[in-house]
């Protein structure tokens, strides 16, 4: 999967590719679709949510430029696949999921896999996680109408935030970097995600 659908499409960060090789993706999807877990596509995980296609997981994590020392905030845990990949690449992962049943499944998998540097909580992710801020990196696994202001505020001074922006069918992947009092936004290509629902995202 990693060679065919991630590396072959241009993800070159060796640490990202290795972390993805180490995480058994089939554990994070319902048994009905487990046979497709190592294919190229996104898959349904319940609650109208999906596990992102392998390429986009690799691409977004690569854009974070992780060295291993960072504290990372993830918005949209799902069943925890990306959080577990991240846990191998940074110091700490704080992950927020809106749907209780998905968060419980993610927490259970993280525990079973004996991962001790990732924490999941149920909350509106568009608020961020203020009592753990600032974060060196923030990654958002759902598309917002614009960059949620609380997330920008919780980014460390040299921090990076990777987030899909835009309505269904017309989304772009943005990398946001703090620059003094403002932010610099880079366009990193097209994307396709479920909507980021919340106070600073789309309404239900």
Protein Blocks (a to p, Z undefined) as FASTA:
>chain_A
ZZmmmmmnopabfklmmmmmmpcfklmpcfklmmmmmmmbdcdebjhiacddfklmmmmm
mmnopahlaccddehjknommmmmmmmmmmbdcdddfblklmmmmmmmmmmnopakbccd
dddfknopmklpccfbdcdfbdcfbdcfklmmmpcfkbccdddeddehiacddddddehj
bccdddebjadddddedfklccZZ
